[in-house]
Amino acid sequence: MNKYEAMFILNPSLNEEELTKLKSLLSDEIQQNQGKVEGVQDLGKKKLAFVIKKQKDGFYHIINFEANPDSIKTLKDSYLLNEAVLRVLILRREN
């Protein structure tokens, strides 16, 4: 298993309850793919450098996790199907 960091930009129009549900859904997706969540960091709402899906702001959310390399494409594809996720970037950590 390798260590990864996933950064999400989430839709700014979500209310607090929807945002909480979405964040837990993102972590649950990792666990369903035999991954282990090591840490979660919420960076709050920030202005985007450019417009993404007609949005000028977004909620930034980072998840550090361990997972099998074969499950990364599956994770990314499932995240991109969610309309509340504006962008996702998954990087392998060297730790």
C-alpha distance (Angstrom), angle and dihedral (degrees) to the residues before:
residue distance angle dihedral
M1 . . .
N2 3.78 . .
K3 3.80 129.5 .
Y4 3.79 117.9 -113.7
E5 3.79 140.4 -179.6
A6 3.79 120.1 -148.0
M7 3.80 120.3 -164.9
F8 3.78 118.6 -164.5
I9 3.78 132.0 -168.1
L10 3.78 106.8 -156.0
N11 3.79 129.7 -162.2
P12 3.83 110.4 -86.0
S13 3.81 93.5 -145.9
L14 3.83 92.0 71.5
N15 3.79 115.9 111.1
E16 3.82 120.9 -131.3
E17 3.82 94.8 -93.6
E18 3.82 94.1 48.8
L19 3.80 90.3 46.4
T20 3.81 92.1 52.5
K21 3.82 91.4 49.2
L22 3.79 91.9 48.4
K23 3.81 93.1 50.0
S24 3.81 91.6 51.8
L25 3.82 89.7 46.1
L26 3.82 90.2 54.7
S27 3.82 91.4 52.3
D28 3.81 92.8 43.3
E29 3.80 90.2 54.4
I30 3.81 89.7 59.4
Q31 3.81 91.8 50.1
Q32 3.82 91.6 48.3
N33 3.81 88.1 57.5
Q34 3.83 92.3 55.4
G35 3.81 92.4 -96.9
K36 3.78 129.4 135.5
V37 3.82 121.8 -135.5
E38 3.81 110.5 -137.6
G39 3.78 101.2 177.1
V40 3.78 144.5 -7.6
Q41 3.77 126.2 -151.0
D42 3.79 125.6 -172.1
L43 3.81 113.3 -158.3
G44 3.79 95.9 -178.6
K45 3.78 130.5 -136.8
K46 3.80 117.4 -25.4
K47 3.78 137.2 172.7
L48 3.80 113.5 -102.0
A49 3.80 121.8 -125.9
F50 3.81 88.9 -128.8
V51 3.80 137.4 5.1
I52 3.82 114.5 -79.3
K53 3.81 117.9 -170.5
K54 3.83 89.9 -17.7
Q55 3.84 91.7 -54.9
K56 3.81 124.8 123.5
D57 3.83 96.1 -173.7
G58 3.78 134.9 39.9
F59 3.78 143.2 -177.9
Y60 3.81 110.7 -112.0
H61 3.81 117.0 -145.3
I62 3.83 128.5 175.0
I63 3.81 127.5 -163.5
N64 3.81 123.1 -170.9
F65 3.79 112.3 -158.2
E66 3.79 148.3 153.3
A67 3.77 119.6 -122.7
N68 3.75 145.1 153.9
P69 3.84 109.7 -90.0
D70 3.81 90.2 -126.5
S71 3.82 91.6 63.0
I72 3.83 96.9 55.9
K73 3.81 95.8 83.6
T74 3.81 90.4 47.9
L75 3.80 90.7 50.4
K76 3.80 94.1 48.3
D77 3.81 92.6 47.4
S78 3.80 92.2 50.7
Y79 3.82 91.7 48.1
L80 3.80 92.4 51.2
L81 3.81 90.8 53.0
N82 3.81 89.3 63.5
E83 3.81 108.8 89.9
A84 3.81 92.2 -152.1
V85 3.82 90.1 64.2
L86 3.80 108.4 82.8
R87 3.83 95.9 -179.8
V88 3.79 138.4 -4.0
L89 3.79 129.7 -167.3
I90 3.80 121.6 -174.6
L91 3.81 117.6 -167.7
R92 3.79 130.8 -179.2
R93 3.80 113.6 -121.6
E94 3.79 121.0 -143.2
N95 3.84 95.9 -141.6
